[in-house]
Every structure is written in structure tokens, then in C-alpha cells.
Amino acid sequence: MTQGDLARPVADLVPVSCSDVASVAGPLLVVRGARGVGWDEFAVVEVDDGPSRHGLVLEVDEDLAVVQVLEGTAGLAPGRVAVGFTGRPMHVPVGTGWLGRVCNGRGEPLDGGPPVYDVREAPTAGWPLNPVHRDRPRQPVETGVSAIDALMTLVRGQKLPIFSSPGLPHLRLATQIAAQATAGAESFRVVFAGMGLPHADLAFVRDALEERSAAGELVMLLNAADDPVIERLLTPRIALTVAEDLAFTHGFHVLVVLCDITSYCEALREVSAARQEIPARRAYPGYLYSDLASLYERCGRVVGRDGSVTLLPVLTMPGGDITHPVPDLTGYITEGQVVLSPDLQARGVYPPIDVLSSLSRLMRAGVGRDRTREDHLDVAAQALAALARARQTAELAELVGPAALDRTDRLYLEYRTALEQGVLHQGVRERRPVATTLDLLWRSLATLPRRELTMLDAALVERYLPAGPPAEVGS
């Protein structure tokens, strides 16, 4: 059901209409006489003394249909309700009219503006994309966050999740990326979908993204924690439907930020329980993997089309458990991960990204000469290798004491501090160009003797490495 549908007579929409409501239980209506109705069909719930409501068909058994009402069933009673079925899954209007708008999880305005209308509609489930028509990701998305841009570069058309734990600033990082990401000089737009967020977090998101939204470069779909659960399942699908049209019809490079996928999966588990489906691992439905894939695989690039859809899903790991079904299955589908670290958070580093646990599998396709800079891959590899040794040295120092370390090991400890404070740490509203980030990376490496920079070509070292203090420069 689209917003355009809401303005049209119900009789024009519904080939099947039933007034025999058998029962009302929680958010569910059980309707008799619903022959010819299909699963996932959208419905209009007509109330005798109130505005119409809307629902989704969860289950069909002969002439019985179970309908989950998006607005809830408060005030509904058998005999005072008629349900009309639209004969199709949910559709939404698509087009550039979404840009600059703030809507709830169903796409209804929260900004005081009129409903979003357009002459074209698209199903929220999306259209299957032939794998042969997919194009390889090749260009970077500049997030303005040094840790990501330098060491796990996000590439247009990639799906790169952020793995977080409760209490870490994943929402702040997601909004910062949504507020400042670009695709160079090319047309770039952002779709931000919040799912199950408390009202304080919704207010934070709206404030953080207000400038970009006012510029007509961003779409916000915000589902509150107290909104209907079924709406939470629609929110990412509406966001991706809008993004696909902006990308493949209008030629924009679109970044879709989904926060929080764990809330989405919990809603899926609740709806599965309402359907009385057999639970799988940790009570999630057995189709959790395929359901997540139906979201994640909607990003990418299409041969012959100028635009792209890049996906940045954010998910919280209950108890910090990366083997939890949500992060575990997400890792199988996506192309890397950005992992937030409680240890870095405790040391005052923002964003607290654990770069040794993080990875972008498509980074090599999106950086280098004519994309970012010729030294990008080499200096990133050297920085990570040096950090790995620095962490080993720090563990050794805890056992034997810093005084027992030789001079080179002490320099590695200085390098770790220089990297964390000079490169990884930045302000919550600070946007760093990629060139600036790479220069900072070289500056942190300057704390090490040159003989330790074994992964860097001598010509790159001569060109980019700043001169360090005489006591720190090796032979």
C-alpha cells in the first residue's frame, strides 16, 4: 500500500473484502472468508468510527487470513471492522521527491510536509537483479573517517557492516558517515534508515543530519522503538527501494545506512513467533540468512547504469559476541566488517575502530592511482603490519616491563600511540580528505626507523615520509 493509495477509494484497490473478523489478538486480526488472498499481501483495515489502518498478511489457511495491523489494533473489535486486500505486496512511490524528507518507518512524513507522491511505484521487496548484469565495484566512497578511508576503504557498490557492542558509539559513527560521506565530484545521495531507535536517538539523528537533509541530499526513514514491530521490517525495504530508484534511474551514487540491523532481526523473530514458526538458533527463524541476504544483496552496480547503491548496515552484537547469529550470518553475506573496540573506547579514541579486526575485501579495487593515491595500498599495509607488532610488544611489556624492551620495541609503542591519536582519533564533526589521512598515516610511520618500513618502496618513502627526529631515524 502506497501513500498514493491512501488517497484513492478503497474500492479501486481491493479485489477481496471481508467483514467477518473472527478475533483480535495483540497486533493481529484473524479474518474469515479471505479466499484468493496471498501471503505478504497488503491490506486496508476500515474502521466504523475512525481512520483506516493498514496491515500485512502473515498467514493464510484456507479461508482464514492472519493480518498484522501496522498501526496496532487498539479500539478494534469484531463486527466493527472490514478488511480489504489489495491483491499485491506493498508498493511505494519512487523518485527524487524523497530527497530532503524525514518520514517514519512506513514512509509517512514526520517533517510536517505533504506525503511523498510520484507517478511511478515500485515494490518494497525489490526486483531480482540478474548476477550477469552486476558490475564490479571500482571507485571509493570517501566517508571522511580516517580509519575507514585509509585502512578499510568503502567502495561504491559494496556492503560493509559495522559490528558494535552495547555502549559503543555506533550510532554517532553512522550519522557522522551519513552527514559527510562523498563520492568525489560525482552526484552523491544518502538514505538513512533507523530501526527500533529510542526517541532520544531519533532526535540526535535528526539534529546530526539536518544540514544534509536541508540541502536535499538525504532521505531519513525513522522507526521508533515504540512503533509497530511489523513497521521495522518494512523500513529497510522502503529505504532500499528508494535508493535503487535514485541510483539506477536517476544516476546518483547512493549510500544506504541501516541502523540497527539487530533490532530488525529481533522484530523478525517476534513476527516469526506470532506466525508460530519453528524456531532455529537462539529462537531466530530458520530463514534469517536468506532474509538478511534479501536486504544486503540489493546493493551494487549495474552494467550500463551510472549510479550505485552502497550499503553500510550497523548491528550491535549482544554481549559483544561476534558468533551471535546476526553478526555471524552478516559476515557470510557482506564484504568485510568494521569492528568497534571497547578497549579503544576506554582509551578515549573516537571512533574506536579496531583496525586489525576490521577488513574491506574490496579495498584493493577502489584505491590506488587515479582513485585515491598511488601510495595508498602500500602505506596501509605497512601501517597495519607495524600496529600488529606494536600490540605484540605491548603485551610483552605487560609481562617484563617497558624498561626491559629494546629501543626499537619502545619506538613501536610510540608508533601505536601516534597512530591512535594522530590518525584513528578525530572529532565527531571532523571530515578528513583522503590525502590528509594518508599524510597523517605517513607521519605516524615516521616514528619508526626506516629499516623497519620493509613493505614500502624506497621511492615512496623518499616522496612521502616526513623527516622524523634524528634519534628516531634509522639507517
N, C-alpha and C positions, 0 to 999 in steps of 0.2 A: 504494500500500500504506500503510495507516494503522497507527498503533501498536496500535489495537484489533484490526486484522487479525493482528498478530503473535501474539496470544494465542489465536487460533482455529485449529482444524485446517486444514492446507493443503488438504485435500480439499474443504473447504467453499468454497474460494476459486477454485480453478483449473480451468477447463474444459479446458485444454490442458496436458499434462505431457509432458516429453521427457527422456530419459536419455541420448540419443545426442549427446554433446558432441564435436564434431569437432576443436576446437582451443582452446587457452588462450593468449592473446597480450596481455601487459600487463594492463590492466583489462577486457579483452574476452573473452567466451565466444562461440564460434560453435556454434550448436545446429542439428542436423538434425531433420527431421520436425515442424517447427513450423508446420503448416498451420493457417490460421484466426487467426494471430497478427497484431496490428496494430502500426504504428509508435507509439512513445511508451508502449507498454503496460508496466505494472509487472509484475515477476516475483519469485518466491521461489526462491532457489537452495539446494536441500537438499544438505548435505554428509554423507557417511557417518559421519565421526568428529568432527563439530564442529557449532557452532550454525549455524542458517540465515542466509543472506545475502540481499541484495535487489538488484535491478537494474532497468534501463530498456532497452527495446528500441530500439536505434539504427537498425537497418536490417533489412529483410525482402526476401528474394529467393527466390521460390517456397517451398520448404520449409526454407530456411535463415534463421535469425534471429541477428543480432548483438546480444548483451546486454552492456551495461556494468554491472559489478558495483560497487555503491556502496562496499562495504567492501574492495574490492580482491580480486584473485584469488590471493593468496599461499596456497600449500598446496593449491590446487585442481588436479585432474588428470582428464583424460577417463577415464570408467569409474567414477569415484567421486562423480559429481555428477548430480543430477536438477534440471531447471528446470521450475517450474510457472508458468504465465502467468495473471494474474488476470482478464484479459478487459476491463480498463478502465485508464485512466491513474491516476496516483497521487491518492488522496484523503487528507485529514487530518481528524481531529475538530476541530470548531469550538465555541467557547463561551467563557465568562468564566473557565474553568479554566486558560487560558493566562496570565492576569494574575499577575504576580509570579514567573513561571517563567524559568529560564535553560536553554536547550536548544541542542543542536548544530544544524548546518545542515539535518538531516533531521527535526528536531523531537523528538529523543530527549533526555531530561533530562541536564543536566550539574550540576545543583544537589543531587543526592542524593535527590530526591523521586521519587514514582511517575510512570509515564507519564501523559501528558495524555489523559483519556478524556472522551467525551461521546456522547450518543445520536445526535447529528447529525454528518454528514460533508459535506465539500464538496471538489470537485476543485481541485487546486492551480493548474490553468490558469485558474480563474475562469469566471464566466458572462458572455457578451457583454452589455453594457449598451446598451439602445436609446438613441440620442442624444436622442430626443424626451423621454425620462424624466430627462435630466440637468437639474439646477437650477443657476442662476448662483451662483458664489461671491460672498458678500456681507459676511462678517464676518472680522475679522483673527484670526490666531494670534499671540499675544504670545510671542516667543522669549526675551525678556529681554536680547537683544543689541541695543545701541543702534543700530548701523549698519544692521541689518536692519529693526528695528521703525520707525525714523524715515524711512529713505530708500529702502527696497525691501521694503515690508511684505508679509509672507506672509499669504495669505488662505485661509480654510478651503476645501478642495477644489482648491487649486492644486498644481501640480507646479513646484517651484523648485529647480533643481540648484545645487550648489556646485562651481565649477570651481577646481581647485587644481593645484599643481605639486609634484613630489617635494621633500620637505624642509620644506614649509609645514604649519602645524598644523591641517589639515582634520579629522583625527580628533578632536582636542581640541575644536574648534568644534562638530562634530557631536554629541559626547557632552554638551557643555555645553547645547546646544539641547534635546537629548532629556531632560536632567535638570531643566530649569527652564521649558520652554515650557508655556503655559496657553491656555485659550480663555475667559478671563474667569471668570465664576462658573459656567459650564456644565461638564458632565462631560467630562473630557479624559483620553485614554489615549495611550500611546506604544508603538510597536513598533519595536525597533532590530534591524536585520539586518546583521551584519558578514560580509563575504565575503573570503576569502583573507587574513585578518589574521595576522601573526606572533603567537606566544604571548604575547610581552611586551605587544603592543597589546590582545590579548584580556583580559589581566589588568587593564590600565588601564581598559578599557571596563567591566568588571565592578565595579571599585572606584568608578569615577565615577558609575555608575548604581545602585549598591547601595541607596541610600536610597529612591529612587523605586520600585525593584523590590520592596523590602521593604514598601512602602506599598500594593502591589497595583495600581499604576498603569502598569506597564511589562512588556512581553514582550521577552526577548532571545533571538535566534537567532544563534549564533556559529559561523561556518565558519572553521576554521583554515587556514593556508597549506599545511599538510601533509595536510589532509583530501582525500578523493577529489574530482577535478575535477567530476564529474557532480553531486556534492552542492552545489557552488557555484551550479549552475544552478537547483537546487530551492529554495535558501534564500530568495531574494526572493519567489518564488511562494508559498511557505508563509506568509511574513510578510504578504503582501498578502491571502491567503485569510483568515488570522486577523483582519486589520484590517477587511476587508469585513464579516465577521460582527459584530464588535464595533460597527461603525458603523451598519450598515443593519438589523441585527436587535435590537441592544441599545441603540441610540441614542447611543453615545458619539461625540465628536469625536476622531478618531484621527490622530496624526501618525506617519507611517512614515519612518524614516531608513534609507537604504540606503547602506552604505559598505563596499566601494568598487566602483562600477559598472564601472570599468576592469578590475578583477580578474574580474568576471562576464564581461565581453566577451572577455577573454583565455581564460577557460575555454570559452566558446562557440566561439572559434577553434580550440582544441585538440580539442574534440569534433567539430567540422566536419572537421578534418584526419583524425581517426580514421574518419570516415564516407567519406573520400576524395571530399569535395565540391570542386567547382571554386572556388578562392578568388577573392575580389574585392579591393577596395582594401586594401593592407597585409596581405594574407592573411586578412582577416576574411571571413566568409561573406557572400554577396550579400544574404541576408535579415536582416542586422544591424539595419537600420532597423525592419523590421516586428517583429523580436523585441524591441527596446527599446520600441517602441510598445505591445506586448502587456503590458509592465510599467507604463509610465508612464500609460497610459490607464485603468488600473484605479482611479485616484483620482477624487475628485469628490463631488458631492452628488446625491441622487436626490429627485425631486419626491414629496412626501408622506412622506418619511423624515426623522427628526430628526437623524441623525448625518451625519458627513462623513469622508472619507479625504483627508488632505493628504500630499503626497509631497515628501520632501527627499532626493533622490539626491546622493551625493557622488562625484565622479570626479576622478582625477588625470590631468593631461594630460602624456603622455610628452614630456620635454624642454620643457615649458611651451608646447607647440604647440596652440593653440586650433583649428587646422584639422585636427587628428588626427581620424580617423573617429568616435571615441567622443564627444568634445565637440561635433563638428560635427553629427552626427546628433541628439544630445540637444538641441541648440539648436533644431532644427526642430520638435521634438515638445513641448517644455516652454514655460512662460510666463514666460521671463526667465532670469536667472542671477545668482549671487553669485560674484564673481571675487576670488580671493585674490592678493595682490601681494607678490612677493619684495622690492620696494623698501620697502614699509611694514614688512615683517618685519625688514628690516635696520635700520630706524629705531626698532625697539622697540615698534611699535604692535601690540597684540593686541585683537581679531582683525584680521589685516592685510587688510581688505576694501577693494578699490579701488572706491569708490562711484561713480566716473564711468564705469567699465566694467561696472558691475552694473545690473540693472534688474528690476523686478517689473511685468509688464504688467497685472496685475490689482490693483495697489495702489489705484488710484482707486476700485475697487468696495468696498474694505474699510476705508477710513479716512474721517475727517471727523466731523461732528456725529453724535452717538448711536452712533458706532463707536469712534473714538479721541478726537479733539478737533477743534473747528471750524477751528483754525489749521494742522492737520497738512499738508495738501497744499501750502498756500502757503509755509509756512516751509521745507518740504523742497525745494521748487523754488528758493527763494531761496538756500538753503544750497548746493545743487549748482551753481547759476549762479555764486555767489561763489567756490566752490572751483575751477571751471573757469578763472576769470580769475586766481585766485591761482597756479595751475600755470603759466599763460602768463607771469605776472610772474616766477615763479621761474626759468623758462627764460631770460627776458630778463636777469635778474640774473646768471646764469652767464656771459652774454656781455659785459655792460657794467659789472658790479659793483654791489653793493647801494647804494653811495654815489650812483650816477647815477640812482636811482629817485626819483620824487617822493613826497611824504608819503602820498598815497592808496595808491600801489603798495606802500609799506612796510607800511601797515596791512593790505593784503590778505595779505602774507606772515605777519603776526601772526595774521590770521584763520585761515590754514591750520594754523598750529601750535596755535591754540586749538581748532579743530575736531578735529584728530587726537588731541590729548592730552586734551581735555575731553569729547569725545563718542565718537569712534571707539574710543579705547583704554579698556579696562575689564578687571577681574580675571577670571581663568578660572572663578571660582565666584561672580561678581557678577551678580546678576539685577536689572536696572533696569526699573521700571514705565515704561509708555509716557509718562505725564505727566512723569516725571522726565527722560526722554530728550528730550522736546520742550523742556522748560525749559533743559536744557543746550545745545540747539541755538540757542535764542534768546540765551543767554549768549555763545556764540561769535560770533554775528552782531553783538553789541554792541561788538565791537572795530572795526567799520566805521562810517564816518559814516552818519547816517540818510539822507542824499541818495543813498547807494548802494543802499538797500533798495527798489529800484524795483518789485519783484514782490510787495510786501506792502501790503495795505490799511492806510491810516493808523490805522483803529480797532484793527486787530490789533497794530500797532506800539505804540500807546499802552497797550494792555492787557497785552502780554506782554513787550515789550523791556525788559530791566533797564537802569537808567541806567549808562552807561559812564563812565570817567574823563573829566573835562572836555576834556582835549586830544584825545580821540578822537571826541567828539560833533560831528557836522556840523550845518550849519544846516538 
